[in-house]
Amino acid sequence: MSTYELGHQPLGVAGPAGTLQSRGHEVRALDLGVDPWDPELAAWAERVAISVPMHTAARLARAVAPRVDRPVACFGLYAAMCADVATALVDRLPERALVRWVEDDPRAEVAPARPARDGLPPLERYARLVHRGEEVPVAYVEASTGCAHRCRHCPVPVVYDGRTRIIAPDAVVADVAVQVEAGARHVTFGDPDFFNGVHHALRVARAVHSAFPELTFDCTVKVEHVLRHEERWAEMADLGCLFVVSAFESVNDAILGRLDKGHTARDARRAVGVLSDSGIAVRPTWLPFTPWSTLADVRGITDFVAEHGLVGYVEPVQYSIRLLVPEGSLLLGRVDGLGPFDPERLAYPWSSPLDDLQSRVAARVETMMDRPIPETFDAVRDELGQDPVHAPDAAVPRLSEPWFCCAEPTDAQLRRV
């Protein structure tokens, strides 16, 4: 079962389902990101496993798990934080953890199998690429799991501790092929950082392009990797890269240092130029509200976006993101004034003079999710006491899913479960 996977057809379910099927188990998949919860959907099963790859997914899983009347487990990055409502399968290899749980064999070894996508809702029900007046279905794959970096606010290092596991290019191409057959015309590479292993990433991108030269793609890359591998972006554009998601986070270098981001605000400015010079759009993500943020820091983010012509490239929910300090976070001991861990919100609480402002921005953004991005951007600036920019509603490549992994669940998501 998946509760939320960034609007994509959930690889976090398809991968383990394929492995279990290859071992002779009957597996059915549910995705509560697109369908409402109904206990009858799981009535046939002996066991139920819920994928929790991110904060939002785990919050939603915690609402469902207590209502499952048979053994239930959670697996993925946030599994440990669901231990009070389900069996927590904590493992860098989710397929291995699931097999050992299902087969009651703590020593079972697992060979990778092709993801089983045929039991999931069709791609048309998921996020689409919006580009040049068209909306097209999107494939979702990963060329690697884990991350070589240890950004202190990220949940990935808590489980992977700087390790990565690469996936063979042939296996990635095979999974893309299944999704192309189902209608995909664009691919999202969902690796935490596609350039963790730049040579492997390029082999995968070349292999996919060779098999499907008409496909475009997007990926996520750290600012420092955008700059370190500057010479690679012309080829990435030739291979079909439309845009890159990059975690800029802040324009305050002191905050970036506290997060161990490995870049400065000046580096972020350079990254915008490097990508745009290659014909690739950059879609920054932001972390405006931290225990150290001032009003000037938050305003600085919207000023940066306006100055670089990026209004249409940033989903407005980004302006409302508040730092999450989950269990095991690398920030523990580095944030003053943390309260006791809140198992419902899956985070250690902290307070700031900007808390009321953050709540107002979040509410404004959620009520304007169907409005043009420039209009919402000006509404956010209004909350921040800034003048409107009146940016044009540019036709820039983006995915139709505006929410992000570190955002709190919306009311609509909670109602679905």
C-alpha positions, 0 to 999 in steps of 0.5 A: 500500500502507498499513501503518497509518493509525490504524485508518481505511480509508486515505485516504492510499492511496485518494486517490493511487489515484483520481488514478492511475486517472483517468490510465489506470493500473491500481491495486490497493490493499493495507492491511497494517493489516488483512491480512498481507503476502504478496509474491504480492499485488504480483506483478502490479505494475510498481511498488509505492508505500507510504504513510508518513503517520506514525511507526508506518507508516514503521517498518512500511514499512521492514520490508516495502520490502526484500522487494518485488522491483520498484521501490518508493517511499514517500510521505507525511510520513515519506518522507524517512526511508525513502530508504535502503530505497525511493525517497523521494517528498517532496512536499506533494502526494503525488498529484503525487509519485506520478504523476511517479514512475509516469510518469517525468515530473518535470514532470507536473501533477496534477488532484485526483480522487475517492478510489478506495475500492472496492479497499480492505477494507470499512469493517466491518474498520476502527475503529468508533465505540463509543457508547451501547452500539453500534459503528458504521462510521466514515468518514474524510476530510480538509477540509485538509492541512498545518497552520498551526502549527509545534509543534516535536515534530510531523512536519507542519511539517517538510514543510508549514512552516506551509502548509495546502491546503483541500479543496473542501466538495463534494469532501469531501461526495462522499467521505463519500457513498461511505462512507455508502453503504458503511455509515458512520454517523460521520465522523472529520475527520483534519486535523492541526487542523480549525480551522486555517481555522475558516470553511472547517471550518464550511462543510465541517461544515455541508455534510456535515450538510446532506447527511447530518443523521444523521451524527455526527463527531469532529475534532482541534483545538488547545487555543488554537483551542478557546478562541479560537473558543469561540463556535463550539462550540454550532454544532459540537455541533448539527452532530453533533460528538461529541468533539474530540481535542486535544493537551494534551501536558503539565501542565508549562508549561515543557515546553509552552513548549519544544514551542511548543504555544501553550497552558498547563496552565490553558488546557487546564483551560479547554478541558475546560470550554468543550467540556463546556459545549457537550455535546462530549467532549474526548479529550486526547492526552499526551506524558508522557516527554520529556528534561525530564519528571520523575516529578512531571510524569508523575504530574501528567498522571494527576492532571489526568485523574482530577480532570477526570473524563477517565479514560474519555476517554484511551486508556491508550497515551497514558500511555506516549508518549515524545518522538520526535525525527525527522529534520528535527525543529524540536527539533534543537539544542534537546535536549541529549544527542541521539545519532546518528540511528537509521535503524531507529527513525527518531529521534535517541535520548535518555535520561532517568532515567525510561526504565525507568519508560516501558518498564514503563508501555508494557509494562503498557498493551500487555498490558492492551489488552483490559481496561476503561480505568479498570482500565488507568488504575489499573495505570498509576498503580500503576507511577507509585507513585500510589493507584488512582482506581477510576473507573467504566467510563463509556460515553463516545464513542470509536473502537475503535482505541487506538493513535496515530501517535507510538506505537511499533509493537506486536508484533502490527503487526510480525508482520503485516508 
